């Protein structure tokens, strides 16, 4: 990994360096200092009471019954259990949080997941592992956290079958009933010739966050509650929640149609009956600054240069928020820049491998772990005739470089091996469609982050060569879909309603960072601050700021009068590694290079998710993969959501083996 030195402060600038520095500093602390911090966690005062109240409300709403120990089960979520090659095992992973009034658990408390085929009839029991996630920073004022999670894997399940489950603790605590349906068999393609899997739907979004803050979080850091009485002991809006929406936002603003889009998106996805959900990074925003720098909460709401804000209890809020869907449907996560959390050191499954800030994820989530050893959020799974791969964009980014290169190339080598297996090897007769999901955008035209050259340079050639069908991205807080792209060039226009043949047309990229975090604008009109590339002179509509384009949209004043929503975009940009330096926030960052764009097909700057309908088929027959974009509470419709775009991918089932691999220019 390339280390960029911060010569001004002689401080660490990569996540690995931060974790090493924190461990070293803690070792220098006196025992009394460390004991004090641990005592603050164990007692946790008003924080424990507040967080217990939040968890208890979710527990009760889910039908739970409390036992004698004052502990509740909250934030249940499911995950697939794929084999090393990505085929799904006949199993399901269950994770949940255990929360008590005291901030600690009774000694010898045990947890179980009971499983059966109908509510109240649980014929099997699996003991869960209770894991303590503890973290502290050496920085005075930095966060300390103590949280508990139970993890169990239910095995011996049948394909395409409905199961009910509940969590039981040894003190008599019992959660409400939840259920899930297992995946169809994906091992033998010849079975599809007789009876292919039934049609199914999955959903995806990114950049979600929460619409509720943790309660009285400053108490967790050992501060006297009296010292925060002046501001009520709560975080200002928009620090550890999404509630800094602009008043003019037509959906979440003062006169908008939905003040809580992060909550609404999850509930709306449930209406699509998905078999799984993808979240392409920036999960809960416990770190709202998003660069993986060390946490120092002594200056909230401001952030000192070279440090981040961080509140681990945002995870409690988020897991409770998604439980109504995630307890019934597997949620599969990729990691974004706001998910780099070096507080926990290397508490994951990596031994002496580099620290990348994902130690907390190993406790809170069930990442499959079948990717490269040093990349816990990189993995693969196959559901029906669809293969899905999670990529860690933090390893590849030119924009935010605190984790860039941490895998030493292992991720890209593993990624190519996986795509080759799906398109040129043993699973090529099983897999028809390939989906990649990750955070930073390889292709986007937003003003805030636009396109990341690191992702584009490394992934576009692989995705083009191995005919990836769909790429789901986040990072930019809006919805944007490209035309099909091969080796960096648009191959054809694909407006709403199009049928795309990826084997001929190329890869489609969708940014769906519209999951609830306050929206980003598209690029303004060309100017000194948003320049066109050298030698390009904008004319006509190109002189206008970038506008929206989606089904039913009407530009203010008419097309090409107030915004450019039809012509080439000349004032977008892509991040380059050239000129990398420590920026004003204290982390290494690349530079913006202006570029002309002709591939941006659909643009919507508020809240939306995608639902993907897959229709498998017998070998040699037409199989389809339809992507619907569903916008939350579109103003003027009076509906909870509206379809604003639809495209259909088409392939021949069982015939996705690429006998002659493509190369650029062919």
Legacy VTK file of the C-alpha trace (Angstrom):
# vtk DataFile Version 3.0
C-alpha trace
ASCII
DATASET POLYDATA
POINTS 666 float
0.000 0.000 0.000
1.310 3.455 -0.905
1.600 5.699 2.154
1.048 9.428 1.697
2.710 11.373 4.505
1.087 14.403 6.098
4.175 16.568 6.351
2.348 19.446 8.040
1.353 17.503 11.123
3.414 14.314 10.872
0.277 12.342 11.590
-1.078 9.130 10.040
-3.220 9.546 6.929
-4.341 5.996 6.079
-6.837 3.918 8.037
-4.145 1.319 8.732
-1.852 4.007 10.153
-4.685 5.465 12.253
-5.436 2.124 13.901
-1.767 1.451 14.582
-1.337 4.945 16.030
-4.409 4.543 18.271
-3.224 1.186 19.605
0.191 2.643 20.349
-1.268 5.671 22.116
-3.620 3.563 24.230
-0.665 1.422 25.315
0.957 4.591 26.663
-2.122 5.553 28.674
-2.126 4.913 32.396
-4.243 2.091 33.761
-6.437 4.601 35.549
-7.273 6.341 32.261
-8.235 3.095 30.558
-10.163 1.898 33.604
-12.099 5.141 33.641
-13.065 4.732 30.011
-14.147 1.143 30.538
-16.201 2.178 33.543
-17.892 4.853 31.446
-18.871 2.174 28.945
-20.064 -0.270 31.584
-22.297 2.298 33.272
-23.107 4.448 30.279
-25.569 6.425 32.396
-28.362 8.104 30.482
-27.105 6.734 27.180
-27.801 3.131 28.160
-31.276 4.051 29.335
-32.001 5.992 26.154
-30.679 3.293 23.838
-32.545 0.615 25.763
-35.772 2.575 25.317
-35.168 2.714 21.556
-34.383 -1.014 21.355
-37.276 -1.951 23.639
-39.732 -0.073 21.425
-38.533 -2.014 18.370
-38.542 -5.264 20.342
-42.120 -4.734 21.501
-43.293 -3.651 18.037
-41.910 -6.921 16.668
-43.928 -8.965 19.169
-41.156 -9.625 21.698
-41.673 -10.627 25.343
-39.110 -9.485 27.941
-37.481 -11.878 30.394
-36.031 -11.305 33.853
-32.608 -9.871 32.959
-33.701 -6.551 31.460
-32.254 -7.394 28.020
-34.037 -7.039 24.680
-33.311 -8.322 21.171
-33.363 -5.713 18.398
-32.099 -5.040 14.885
-32.462 -8.596 13.571
-31.141 -9.043 10.039
-30.483 -11.961 7.712
-27.663 -12.776 5.320
-27.000 -15.506 2.764
-24.290 -18.073 3.486
-22.491 -18.655 0.162
-19.890 -21.321 -0.494
-16.420 -20.277 -1.727
-17.604 -20.378 -5.357
-20.640 -18.227 -4.525
-23.325 -20.908 -4.733
-25.631 -20.583 -1.757
-25.380 -23.089 1.062
-28.610 -24.490 2.479
-28.320 -22.101 5.405
-29.179 -18.608 6.648
-27.161 -16.300 8.921
-29.015 -14.387 11.657
-27.541 -11.423 13.512
-29.210 -9.256 16.156
-28.248 -6.801 18.864
-28.649 -7.374 22.593
-29.338 -4.189 24.551
-29.717 -3.747 28.324
-30.546 -0.878 30.647
-27.092 -1.028 32.225
-24.962 -1.199 29.074
-23.673 -4.671 30.024
-25.055 -8.225 29.856
-25.694 -10.617 32.742
-22.993 -13.182 33.283
-23.675 -16.558 31.643
-26.526 -15.235 29.497
-27.092 -17.567 26.524
-28.939 -16.972 23.259
-30.655 -19.308 20.797
-32.394 -19.099 17.429
-35.424 -21.385 17.230
-36.575 -22.460 13.763
-39.680 -24.132 12.399
-42.076 -24.235 9.484
-44.904 -22.205 11.047
-45.314 -19.579 13.805
-45.206 -21.138 17.266
-43.879 -24.457 15.986
-40.093 -24.349 16.254
-38.637 -27.819 15.961
-34.940 -26.928 15.839
-32.724 -24.779 18.051
-29.325 -23.245 17.266
-27.163 -21.673 19.947
-25.957 -18.200 19.016
-22.557 -16.750 19.732
-22.728 -13.534 21.791
-19.978 -11.139 20.726
-18.855 -7.997 22.555
-17.850 -5.132 20.278
-15.707 -2.753 22.294
-13.742 0.227 21.051
-12.050 3.308 22.438
-9.914 6.148 21.131
-6.843 7.561 22.780
-7.941 11.048 21.717
-9.436 13.000 24.655
-13.085 13.479 23.818
-12.984 10.597 21.361
-15.724 7.961 21.478
-15.903 4.840 23.592
-18.392 2.119 22.782
-19.632 -1.193 24.143
-22.233 -3.146 22.175
-23.317 -6.779 22.038
-24.411 -8.860 19.050
-25.650 -12.424 18.728
-24.786 -14.427 15.631
-26.126 -17.792 14.537
-26.163 -19.828 11.332
-29.243 -21.926 10.623
-28.258 -25.007 8.613
-29.899 -28.036 6.992
-32.536 -25.997 5.163
-34.425 -27.055 2.043
-34.375 -25.114 -1.224
-37.238 -22.686 -1.965
-38.849 -23.252 1.426
-40.480 -20.990 4.020
-39.097 -20.995 7.575
-40.138 -19.162 10.729
-37.712 -18.240 13.488
-37.404 -16.354 16.756
-34.620 -15.506 19.201
-34.789 -16.816 22.774
-32.490 -15.832 25.664
-31.802 -18.009 28.691
-33.561 -15.511 31.000
-36.888 -16.090 29.219
-36.692 -13.213 26.740
-38.310 -14.165 23.422
-38.414 -12.112 20.231
-41.409 -11.963 17.939
-41.774 -14.342 15.028
-40.067 -13.615 11.709
-39.736 -15.704 8.576
-37.701 -16.117 5.399
-37.745 -18.144 2.202
-34.630 -19.994 1.061
-33.135 -19.663 -2.418
-33.660 -22.137 -5.277
-30.955 -24.658 -6.076
-28.279 -23.021 -8.223
-25.741 -25.836 -8.446
-26.900 -27.863 -11.451
-27.953 -26.009 -14.578
-29.439 -29.062 -16.241
-32.244 -28.940 -13.691
-33.308 -25.636 -15.230
-33.997 -27.427 -18.509
-36.880 -29.214 -16.827
-38.092 -26.533 -14.460
-36.193 -23.226 -14.166
-36.432 -21.191 -10.939
-39.546 -19.105 -10.518
-39.318 -15.387 -11.385
-37.987 -13.286 -8.519
-37.291 -9.661 -7.594
-34.455 -8.036 -5.672
-34.012 -4.422 -4.592
-31.035 -2.083 -4.223
-30.089 1.363 -2.971
-27.234 3.150 -1.174
-26.423 6.130 1.076
-29.246 5.467 3.495
-28.539 6.782 7.010
-31.271 7.298 9.580
-33.966 9.836 10.319
-33.475 9.472 14.080
-30.427 10.286 16.217
-29.160 8.207 19.143
-30.285 9.586 22.486
-27.965 11.717 24.616
-24.805 10.314 23.001
-22.404 12.762 24.701
-22.918 10.929 27.965
-21.229 7.889 26.469
-17.911 9.679 26.393
-17.880 10.065 30.172
-18.916 13.727 30.191
-20.962 15.169 33.013
-24.587 15.335 31.829
-24.855 18.785 33.403
-22.269 20.065 30.923
-24.577 19.390 27.988
-27.795 20.644 29.543
-27.612 23.870 27.557
-28.278 22.117 24.241
-30.546 19.474 25.681
-27.940 16.719 25.605
-28.783 15.756 22.034
-26.956 16.102 18.747
-27.919 18.984 16.477
-29.965 17.889 13.461
-27.823 16.545 10.655
-24.815 15.449 12.718
-25.760 11.805 13.268
-28.958 11.664 11.264
-30.156 12.673 7.786
-32.238 15.598 8.987
-30.451 18.459 7.272
-32.681 18.406 4.209
-32.857 21.675 2.319
-36.089 23.586 2.824
-36.523 23.609 -0.968
-36.221 19.826 -1.344
-39.556 18.905 -3.006
-39.671 15.547 -1.195
-38.006 16.056 2.214
-38.123 19.857 2.480
-40.387 22.176 4.430
-43.363 21.670 2.130
-42.291 18.268 0.827
-44.145 15.003 0.466
-41.999 12.805 2.755
-39.905 14.158 5.666
-38.346 10.721 6.439
-37.153 9.234 3.134
-34.546 6.900 4.683
-37.273 5.154 6.680
-39.712 5.247 3.790
-37.315 3.672 1.294
-36.936 0.554 3.415
-40.685 0.235 3.888
-41.362 0.770 0.174
-38.891 -1.939 -0.803
-40.904 -4.426 1.215
-43.852 -3.812 -1.144
-41.782 -5.369 -3.946
-41.399 -8.696 -2.077
-37.653 -8.876 -2.767
-35.695 -12.085 -2.231
-32.695 -9.984 -1.174
-31.621 -6.352 -0.906
-28.274 -4.812 -1.868
-26.962 -1.757 -0.027
-24.074 -0.268 -1.994
-22.223 1.413 0.844
-22.614 4.351 3.244
-24.829 2.305 5.456
-25.748 4.274 8.582
-23.349 7.276 8.761
-22.027 6.656 12.264
-19.058 8.512 10.717
-20.696 11.499 8.978
-17.384 12.919 7.713
-16.526 9.892 5.592
-12.755 9.764 5.270
-11.760 7.182 7.901
-9.836 9.723 9.965
-9.519 9.306 13.768
-12.656 10.267 15.691
-12.744 13.275 18.015
-16.183 14.307 19.210
-14.958 17.094 21.494
-15.821 19.768 18.927
-19.294 18.740 17.786
-20.791 19.986 15.529
-17.492 21.134 14.000
-14.709 18.760 12.986
-11.010 19.447 13.645
-8.728 19.108 10.628
-7.489 15.550 10.351
-10.238 14.065 12.505
-13.778 12.761 12.071
-16.916 12.732 14.145
-18.081 9.253 15.111
-20.991 7.834 17.114
-21.196 4.015 17.221
-24.756 4.111 18.556
-26.056 5.319 15.185
-25.771 1.631 14.277
-28.435 0.838 16.913
-30.838 3.257 15.247
-30.097 1.942 11.761
-30.462 -1.747 12.568
-33.803 -1.069 14.239
-34.842 0.994 11.228
-34.241 -1.808 8.737
-35.438 -4.698 10.929
-39.007 -4.698 9.533
-37.528 -5.797 6.207
-34.087 -7.204 7.062
-35.463 -9.710 9.602
-37.415 -11.288 6.721
-35.173 -10.690 3.692
-31.367 -11.090 3.459
-29.548 -7.757 3.245
-26.137 -7.822 1.558
-23.803 -4.893 2.199
-20.897 -3.259 0.381
-18.698 -0.696 2.163
-18.497 3.007 1.381
-16.289 5.849 2.534
-18.572 6.525 5.537
-18.112 2.889 6.593
-14.383 3.158 7.365
-14.366 3.065 11.186
-10.831 2.675 12.599
-12.097 2.862 16.206
-12.195 -0.916 16.522
-8.717 -1.759 15.340
-8.239 -5.162 13.776
-11.054 -6.973 15.600
-12.153 -8.774 12.456
-11.024 -12.014 10.849
-7.767 -10.753 9.405
-5.043 -11.607 11.874
-1.960 -9.601 10.944
-3.525 -8.144 7.779
-3.871 -4.383 7.232
-6.575 -2.595 9.182
-9.141 -0.901 6.999
-11.758 0.207 9.517
-14.123 -2.756 9.061
-13.575 -4.485 12.417
-16.971 -3.320 13.645
-18.652 -4.725 10.555
-17.449 -8.216 11.451
-19.552 -8.049 14.629
-22.589 -6.101 13.418
-23.058 -7.703 9.985
-22.673 -11.140 8.427
-20.250 -10.505 5.577
-19.870 -13.851 3.749
-16.057 -13.916 3.847
-15.589 -15.856 0.605
-13.543 -13.132 -1.095
-9.852 -12.304 -0.720
-8.636 -12.797 2.849
-7.670 -9.168 3.329
-10.976 -7.742 2.018
-13.877 -8.674 4.338
-16.499 -6.686 2.399
-15.576 -8.295 -0.940
-17.593 -11.434 -1.643
-19.830 -13.196 -4.164
-23.060 -15.149 -4.266
-25.355 -16.695 -6.878
-29.140 -16.593 -6.605
-31.044 -18.419 -9.346
-29.396 -17.381 -12.619
-28.007 -14.102 -11.210
-24.459 -13.779 -9.862
-23.699 -10.861 -7.528
-20.314 -9.506 -6.477
-19.559 -6.937 -3.786
-16.535 -4.726 -4.523
-14.777 -2.512 -1.967
-14.484 0.848 -3.732
-12.391 2.289 -0.882
-9.492 0.110 -2.067
-9.660 1.620 -5.566
-10.674 5.271 -5.063
-8.648 8.206 -6.363
-10.933 10.706 -4.621
-10.685 9.546 -0.979
-7.427 7.704 -0.503
-7.311 6.741 3.172
-7.856 3.106 2.169
-6.662 3.183 -1.441
-4.507 0.187 -2.295
-4.883 -1.581 1.051
-5.441 -4.976 -0.614
-2.187 -4.769 -2.582
-4.031 -5.799 -5.747
-5.607 -8.895 -4.183
-9.129 -7.613 -4.757
-8.661 -7.070 -8.495
-6.964 -10.444 -8.985
-9.804 -12.203 -7.163
-12.396 -10.181 -9.070
-11.010 -11.234 -12.445
-10.835 -14.866 -11.357
-14.484 -14.695 -10.277
-15.709 -13.060 -13.487
-13.737 -15.573 -15.541
-15.390 -18.441 -13.665
-18.836 -16.970 -14.320
-18.282 -16.167 -17.979
-15.554 -18.505 -19.123
-15.565 -21.422 -16.685
-17.548 -23.953 -14.695
-20.415 -21.681 -13.633
-20.932 -20.054 -17.021
-23.814 -22.405 -17.856
-25.544 -21.531 -14.551
-25.051 -17.756 -14.468
-26.928 -15.688 -17.035
-26.711 -12.209 -15.472
-23.861 -10.652 -13.491
-24.386 -7.751 -11.083
-21.562 -5.840 -9.378
-22.284 -3.421 -6.559
-19.980 -0.953 -4.840
-19.937 2.582 -3.534
-17.961 5.262 -5.427
-19.203 5.874 -8.965
-17.243 4.866 -12.028
-19.763 6.895 -14.037
-21.811 9.833 -12.710
-22.260 13.552 -13.437
-23.141 14.939 -10.010
-21.545 18.091 -8.681
-20.310 16.609 -5.381
-18.335 13.494 -6.389
-19.031 12.818 -10.090
-16.909 9.898 -11.421
-13.971 8.239 -9.681
-11.144 7.463 -12.107
-9.802 4.768 -9.798
-12.980 2.731 -10.141
-13.294 3.473 -13.845
-9.667 2.659 -14.679
-9.628 -0.620 -12.758
-13.159 -1.962 -13.225
-14.412 -0.804 -16.620
-11.939 -3.007 -18.576
-12.811 -6.074 -16.474
-16.547 -5.481 -16.626
-16.405 -4.913 -20.373
-14.248 -7.971 -21.002
-16.432 -10.316 -18.950
-19.799 -8.804 -19.913
-21.079 -7.637 -16.557
-24.726 -6.699 -17.063
-25.493 -4.180 -14.302
-23.343 -2.121 -11.942
-25.051 -0.648 -8.862
-23.248 2.366 -7.370
-23.813 4.917 -4.583
-21.803 7.860 -3.167
-23.713 10.502 -5.145
-27.023 11.209 -3.444
-29.356 10.917 -6.413
-30.413 8.496 -9.146
-28.528 8.367 -12.441
-28.443 5.678 -15.136
-26.010 5.443 -18.005
-26.443 4.145 -21.513
-24.578 0.856 -22.118
-20.806 1.384 -21.979
-17.962 -0.754 -23.264
-14.326 0.132 -22.576
-15.234 3.675 -21.575
-17.440 4.483 -24.571
-21.199 4.577 -24.950
-22.325 1.983 -27.471
-25.934 3.085 -28.016
-28.675 5.233 -26.472
-31.012 3.352 -24.117
-33.907 5.590 -23.092
-36.732 4.573 -20.762
-38.377 1.386 -22.030
-35.331 0.082 -23.885
-34.301 -3.555 -24.253
-30.549 -4.003 -23.818
-28.527 -7.000 -24.953
-25.436 -6.772 -22.745
-23.454 -9.330 -24.753
-23.537 -6.868 -27.657
-24.297 -3.516 -26.030
-22.069 -3.401 -22.943
-22.410 -2.562 -19.254
-25.107 -0.364 -17.679
-24.186 1.658 -14.583
-26.809 2.957 -12.129
-26.053 5.322 -9.276
-28.723 4.749 -6.650
-27.250 6.818 -3.826
-30.787 8.113 -3.410
-31.530 5.987 -0.335
-32.360 8.787 2.100
-29.309 10.965 2.711
-29.986 14.596 1.652
-29.793 14.977 -2.096
-26.925 16.280 -4.195
-27.301 18.580 -7.192
-26.157 17.845 -10.707
-23.401 20.060 -12.130
-23.968 23.805 -12.509
-23.491 25.660 -15.779
-19.891 25.765 -17.090
-17.866 28.311 -15.105
-14.479 28.827 -13.512
-15.520 26.540 -10.648
-17.051 23.941 -12.994
-14.926 24.198 -16.122
-15.312 22.434 -19.439
-12.283 20.442 -20.638
-9.479 22.380 -22.268
-10.259 23.171 -25.880
-14.023 22.600 -25.502
-16.299 25.574 -26.109
-19.856 24.957 -24.855
-22.629 26.075 -27.179
-26.428 26.076 -27.047
-27.958 23.953 -24.250
-24.457 22.947 -23.124
-24.150 26.397 -21.558
-26.990 25.524 -19.159
-26.650 23.705 -15.811
-27.252 19.977 -15.896
-30.903 19.085 -15.415
-33.007 16.037 -14.794
-34.397 13.493 -17.229
-36.839 10.769 -16.257
-40.305 9.569 -17.195
-42.860 12.329 -16.750
-40.335 15.076 -16.041
-40.935 18.531 -17.487
-38.105 21.034 -17.292
-39.006 24.458 -15.894
-39.607 26.822 -18.810
-39.467 23.992 -21.343
-36.689 21.787 -22.706
-33.304 23.414 -23.263
-34.306 26.777 -21.848
-33.341 26.541 -18.162
-31.295 23.354 -17.986
-29.416 20.896 -20.167
-31.296 17.609 -20.076
-30.933 16.509 -23.673
-27.481 17.394 -24.988
-23.944 16.250 -24.228
-22.699 17.384 -20.821
-19.453 19.283 -21.138
-18.801 20.232 -17.522
-18.672 16.919 -15.688
-15.422 15.615 -14.195
-13.552 12.475 -13.165
-11.159 12.091 -10.222
-7.512 11.477 -11.127
-4.675 10.203 -8.942
-2.362 12.782 -10.520
-1.691 15.592 -8.095
-2.681 13.572 -5.026
-2.058 15.602 -1.875
-3.347 16.098 1.662
-6.476 18.200 1.302
-7.922 20.787 3.688
-9.727 18.095 5.699
-6.489 16.222 6.353
-6.658 13.157 4.116
-5.008 12.305 0.770
-7.187 13.119 -2.231
-6.837 13.198 -6.004
-7.748 15.982 -8.412
-10.713 16.724 -10.669
-10.282 16.447 -14.430
-13.088 17.994 -16.554
-14.665 15.682 -19.118
-17.380 15.675 -21.792
-20.126 13.110 -21.165
-22.561 11.544 -23.617
-23.597 8.494 -21.571
-25.870 10.013 -18.873
-29.347 8.802 -19.820
-31.628 9.096 -16.746
-31.217 11.686 -13.959
-33.385 12.199 -10.873
-32.126 14.228 -7.907
-34.312 13.035 -5.029
-35.023 9.694 -3.317
-35.448 6.388 -5.151
-34.490 2.713 -5.199
-34.408 0.059 -7.896
-36.381 -3.175 -8.105
-35.016 -5.838 -10.458
-37.398 -8.478 -11.830
-35.679 -11.648 -13.090
-37.378 -14.270 -15.235
-35.160 -17.395 -15.551
-35.674 -19.757 -18.480
-34.713 -23.165 -19.815
-31.439 -23.430 -21.677
-31.615 -21.812 -25.104
-34.689 -19.753 -24.268
-34.972 -16.001 -23.653
-34.319 -14.919 -20.060
-34.909 -11.348 -18.899
-33.745 -9.001 -16.152
-35.890 -5.843 -15.837
-34.701 -2.843 -13.792
-37.446 -0.565 -12.489
-36.576 2.752 -10.802
-39.129 3.697 -8.150
-39.131 7.283 -6.859
-40.341 8.046 -3.334
-43.434 10.291 -3.073
-42.838 12.086 -6.368
-44.372 15.566 -5.960
-47.683 15.994 -7.712
-48.490 12.283 -8.039
-50.201 11.719 -4.712
-48.694 8.209 -4.689
-46.220 6.665 -2.222
-43.906 5.893 -5.133
-43.822 6.213 -8.911
-41.967 4.274 -11.579
-39.762 6.759 -13.437
-37.600 4.442 -15.577
-37.587 0.854 -16.848
-35.087 -1.090 -18.928
-34.901 -4.801 -19.721
-31.758 -6.878 -20.219
-32.097 -9.889 -22.469
-29.910 -13.006 -22.750
-30.182 -16.595 -23.937
-30.402 -18.846 -20.878
-27.439 -21.136 -20.287
-25.458 -19.580 -23.152
-23.380 -16.941 -21.352
-20.058 -18.707 -21.834
-17.708 -16.280 -23.584
-15.641 -18.523 -25.831
-13.481 -15.697 -27.132
-12.825 -12.981 -24.589
-13.277 -9.411 -25.774
-10.499 -6.817 -25.890
-10.619 -3.005 -26.170
-11.507 -1.807 -29.652
-13.363 -5.006 -30.617
LINES 1 667
666 0 1 2 3 4 5 6 7 8 9 10 11 12 13 14 15 16 17 18 19 20 21 22 23 24 25 26 27 28 29 30 31 32 33 34 35 36 37 38 39 40 41 42 43 44 45 46 47 48 49 50 51 52 53 54 55 56 57 58 59 60 61 62 63 64 65 66 67 68 69 70 71 72 73 74 75 76 77 78 79 80 81 82 83 84 85 86 87 88 89 90 91 92 93 94 95 96 97 98 99 100 101 102 103 104 105 106 107 108 109 110 111 112 113 114 115 116 117 118 119 120 121 122 123 124 125 126 127 128 129 130 131 132 133 134 135 136 137 138 139 140 141 142 143 144 145 146 147 148 149 150 151 152 153 154 155 156 157 158 159 160 161 162 163 164 165 166 167 168 169 170 171 172 173 174 175 176 177 178 179 180 181 182 183 184 185 186 187 188 189 190 191 192 193 194 195 196 197 198 199 200 201 202 203 204 205 206 207 208 209 210 211 212 213 214 215 216 217 218 219 220 221 222 223 224 225 226 227 228 229 230 231 232 233 234 235 236 237 238 239 240 241 242 243 244 245 246 247 248 249 250 251 252 253 254 255 256 257 258 259 260 261 262 263 264 265 266 267 268 269 270 271 272 273 274 275 276 277 278 279 280 281 282 283 284 285 286 287 288 289 290 291 292 293 294 295 296 297 298 299 300 301 302 303 304 305 306 307 308 309 310 311 312 313 314 315 316 317 318 319 320 321 322 323 324 325 326 327 328 329 330 331 332 333 334 335 336 337 338 339 340 341 342 343 344 345 346 347 348 349 350 351 352 353 354 355 356 357 358 359 360 361 362 363 364 365 366 367 368 369 370 371 372 373 374 375 376 377 378 379 380 381 382 383 384 385 386 387 388 389 390 391 392 393 394 395 396 397 398 399 400 401 402 403 404 405 406 407 408 409 410 411 412 413 414 415 416 417 418 419 420 421 422 423 424 425 426 427 428 429 430 431 432 433 434 435 436 437 438 439 440 441 442 443 444 445 446 447 448 449 450 451 452 453 454 455 456 457 458 459 460 461 462 463 464 465 466 467 468 469 470 471 472 473 474 475 476 477 478 479 480 481 482 483 484 485 486 487 488 489 490 491 492 493 494 495 496 497 498 499 500 501 502 503 504 505 506 507 508 509 510 511 512 513 514 515 516 517 518 519 520 521 522 523 524 525 526 527 528 529 530 531 532 533 534 535 536 537 538 539 540 541 542 543 544 545 546 547 548 549 550 551 552 553 554 555 556 557 558 559 560 561 562 563 564 565 566 567 568 569 570 571 572 573 574 575 576 577 578 579 580 581 582 583 584 585 586 587 588 589 590 591 592 593 594 595 596 597 598 599 600 601 602 603 604 605 606 607 608 609 610 611 612 613 614 615 616 617 618 619 620 621 622 623 624 625 626 627 628 629 630 631 632 633 634 635 636 637 638 639 640 641 642 643 644 645 646 647 648 649 650 651 652 653 654 655 656 657 658 659 660 661 662 663 664 665
